[in-house]
């Protein structure tokens, strides 16, 4: 930018008076000749202005607005304590397209760490890829459903992970994890928590 300003100043101060060009030898030159000497100055000033604007527009292009969107299911992630989950975000705009990952908040004693190619079980990751592995801690919560057909899932233990754009730190995305309790092998009513049901489809062949 400084060089552009200096170049523009040179174009602006380009000598055009006859005595500045010839050391005073043309002081008595006709006015028509003096007017002709003003044309290079006008041309150079216009060229310098156009060239400076072109450089500014090409060297400093307007950066597209950064947006960061998490890839999440229709309902928040329902995970078990001690499990891992790989998550990612979509980033548009910007140039680096990198992310700062961190745990924004937790409830019910839940916890989480991150694993990347550069380290495992770290509390946060800076200048990372848009994909990361989340390691859920050992504390679990009690889950519940509410609502009708458009039900929501909640848990007493949650982890909220935040992804922050490095191109625009004001742009963030939050991803919620409901940390649910693993069902025991036998439920309170004495039945197994996992039931394998055999389904038989009968087909009757008829002849005409």
C-alpha positions as CSV (number, residue, x, y, z in Angstrom):
1,X,0.0,0.0,0.0
2,X,2.9,2.4,0.9
3,X,4.5,1.8,-2.5
4,X,1.2,2.5,-4.3
5,X,0.8,5.8,-2.5
6,X,4.4,6.8,-3.3
7,X,3.9,5.9,-7.0
8,X,0.7,8.0,-7.1
9,X,2.7,10.9,-5.6
10,X,5.3,10.6,-8.2
11,X,2.6,10.7,-11.0
12,X,1.0,13.6,-9.3
13,X,4.3,15.6,-8.9
14,X,5.6,14.8,-12.4
15,X,7.2,18.1,-13.7
16,X,5.3,19.8,-16.4
17,X,6.4,23.4,-16.3
18,X,8.8,24.2,-19.2
19,X,11.5,25.6,-16.9
20,X,11.5,22.4,-14.9
21,X,12.1,20.3,-18.0
22,X,14.8,22.5,-19.6
23,X,16.3,24.5,-16.8
24,X,14.5,27.7,-17.9
25,X,15.4,27.5,-21.6
26,X,11.7,27.3,-22.6
27,X,10.4,30.1,-20.4
28,X,9.4,32.1,-23.4
29,X,7.8,29.1,-25.2
30,X,4.4,29.6,-26.7
31,X,1.4,28.8,-24.6
32,X,0.3,26.0,-27.0
33,X,3.5,24.2,-26.2
34,X,3.0,24.6,-22.5
35,X,-0.5,23.2,-22.8
36,X,0.8,20.2,-24.7
37,X,3.1,19.5,-21.8
38,X,0.1,19.3,-19.4
39,X,-1.3,16.3,-21.3
40,X,1.3,13.8,-20.0
41,X,0.6,14.9,-16.5
42,X,-3.2,14.4,-16.9
43,X,-2.7,11.1,-18.6
44,X,-0.2,9.8,-15.9
45,X,-2.4,11.0,-13.1
46,X,-5.4,9.1,-14.6
47,X,-3.3,6.0,-15.3
48,X,-1.9,6.0,-11.8
49,X,-5.3,6.3,-10.2
50,X,-6.7,3.4,-12.3
51,X,-3.7,1.3,-11.7
52,X,-3.8,1.8,-7.9
53,X,-7.5,0.9,-7.8
54,X,-6.8,-2.2,-9.8
55,X,-4.0,-3.3,-7.5
56,X,-6.2,-2.7,-4.4
57,X,-9.0,-4.8,-5.8
58,X,-6.8,-7.7,-7.0
59,X,-4.4,-7.8,-4.1
60,X,-7.0,-7.4,-1.4
61,X,-10.1,-9.2,-2.7
62,X,-13.3,-9.0,-0.6
63,X,-13.3,-12.2,1.5
64,X,-16.6,-14.0,1.4
65,X,-18.5,-14.1,4.7
66,X,-17.5,-17.1,6.8
67,X,-20.2,-19.6,7.9
68,X,-19.7,-22.7,10.0
69,X,-22.4,-25.3,10.2
70,X,-22.3,-28.5,12.3
71,X,-23.2,-31.9,10.8
72,X,-25.6,-33.2,13.3
73,X,-28.6,-35.5,13.2
74,X,-32.2,-34.3,13.6
75,X,-31.8,-34.8,17.3
76,X,-28.6,-34.2,19.4
77,X,-26.1,-36.9,19.7
78,X,-27.1,-39.6,22.2
79,X,-23.9,-41.3,23.4
80,X,-22.9,-43.7,26.1
81,X,-20.4,-42.8,28.8
82,X,-16.9,-43.9,27.7
83,X,-17.7,-43.9,24.0
84,X,-16.2,-42.0,21.2
85,X,-17.8,-40.1,18.3
86,X,-16.3,-38.4,15.2
87,X,-17.9,-35.1,14.4
88,X,-17.3,-32.5,11.7
89,X,-18.5,-29.1,10.6
90,X,-18.9,-27.5,7.1
91,X,-17.1,-24.2,6.6
92,X,-17.8,-21.8,3.7
93,X,-15.9,-18.6,3.0
94,X,-12.5,-17.7,4.3
95,X,-9.2,-19.2,3.2
96,X,-7.8,-21.4,6.0
97,X,-11.0,-23.3,6.8
98,X,-9.5,-24.5,10.1
99,X,-11.2,-24.9,13.4
100,X,-10.5,-24.4,17.1
101,X,-12.2,-27.2,19.0
102,X,-13.1,-26.9,22.7
103,X,-15.6,-28.1,25.3
104,X,-17.9,-25.1,25.8
105,X,-19.9,-26.5,28.7
106,X,-20.9,-29.6,30.6
107,X,-23.7,-30.7,33.0
108,X,-24.2,-33.5,35.4
109,X,-20.5,-34.2,35.8
110,X,-20.0,-35.2,32.2
111,X,-16.7,-34.5,30.5
112,X,-15.0,-34.9,27.1
113,X,-11.6,-34.7,25.4
114,X,-10.4,-34.7,21.8
115,X,-8.2,-36.9,19.7
116,X,-6.4,-35.8,16.5
117,X,-3.4,-37.0,14.6
118,X,-1.3,-34.7,16.7
119,X,-2.5,-35.9,20.1
120,X,-5.0,-37.9,22.1
121,X,-7.2,-37.0,25.0
122,X,-6.5,-33.3,24.9
123,X,-8.8,-30.7,26.4
124,X,-8.8,-28.5,23.3
125,X,-7.4,-28.4,19.8
126,X,-6.3,-25.2,17.9
127,X,-5.9,-24.6,14.2
128,X,-7.2,-28.1,13.4
129,X,-9.1,-29.8,10.7
130,X,-12.9,-29.5,10.5
131,X,-13.2,-33.1,11.7
132,X,-12.3,-34.3,15.2
133,X,-12.9,-37.3,17.5
134,X,-14.7,-36.6,20.8
135,X,-14.0,-38.9,23.7
136,X,-16.9,-38.9,26.2
137,X,-16.0,-39.3,29.9
138,X,-17.1,-42.0,32.3
139,X,-20.0,-40.1,34.0
140,X,-23.4,-41.0,32.6
141,X,-26.8,-39.4,33.1
142,X,-30.4,-40.3,33.0
143,X,-32.2,-39.9,29.7
144,X,-35.8,-39.0,29.1
145,X,-38.1,-38.4,26.1
146,X,-40.7,-35.6,25.9
147,X,-43.2,-34.5,23.3
148,X,-45.3,-36.4,20.8
149,X,-44.2,-37.3,17.3
150,X,-41.6,-34.5,17.4
151,X,-40.1,-35.8,20.6
152,X,-36.9,-34.4,22.2
153,X,-34.3,-36.3,24.1
154,X,-32.6,-34.9,27.2
155,X,-30.2,-36.1,29.7
156,X,-29.0,-35.0,33.1
157,X,-25.4,-35.3,31.8
158,X,-24.5,-33.3,28.7
159,X,-21.4,-32.1,26.9
160,X,-21.5,-29.1,24.5
161,X,-18.6,-29.0,22.0
162,X,-17.8,-25.7,20.3
163,X,-16.1,-25.3,16.8
164,X,-14.6,-21.9,16.2
165,X,-13.5,-20.7,12.7
166,X,-9.9,-19.5,12.5
167,X,-10.8,-17.3,9.6
168,X,-13.4,-15.4,11.6
169,X,-13.3,-16.2,15.4
170,X,-16.7,-14.6,15.8
171,X,-18.3,-17.5,13.9
172,X,-18.9,-20.6,16.0
173,X,-21.0,-23.8,16.0
174,X,-22.1,-25.8,19.0
175,X,-22.7,-29.5,19.1
176,X,-24.7,-31.1,22.0
177,X,-24.0,-34.6,23.4
178,X,-26.6,-36.2,25.7
179,X,-24.6,-38.7,27.8
180,X,-27.0,-41.6,28.5
181,X,-26.8,-44.5,30.8
182,X,-26.1,-47.9,29.5
183,X,-28.9,-50.3,30.2
184,X,-28.1,-53.3,32.4
185,X,-28.4,-56.8,31.1
186,X,-31.7,-57.2,32.9
187,X,-34.2,-54.5,33.3
188,X,-36.1,-53.7,36.5
189,X,-39.1,-55.8,35.4
190,X,-36.8,-58.9,35.0
191,X,-36.7,-58.9,31.2
192,X,-33.6,-58.7,29.1
193,X,-32.6,-55.3,27.9
194,X,-31.8,-56.8,24.5
195,X,-34.4,-58.9,22.8
196,X,-33.8,-60.8,19.5
197,X,-37.1,-61.3,17.7
198,X,-37.5,-63.7,14.8
199,X,-39.7,-62.5,12.1
200,X,-41.2,-65.1,9.6
201,X,-42.8,-64.0,6.4
202,X,-45.1,-66.6,4.9
203,X,-45.7,-66.7,1.2
204,X,-48.5,-68.7,-0.2
205,X,-48.1,-69.8,-3.8
206,X,-51.3,-70.3,-5.6
207,X,-51.8,-71.9,-9.0
208,X,-54.5,-71.1,-11.6
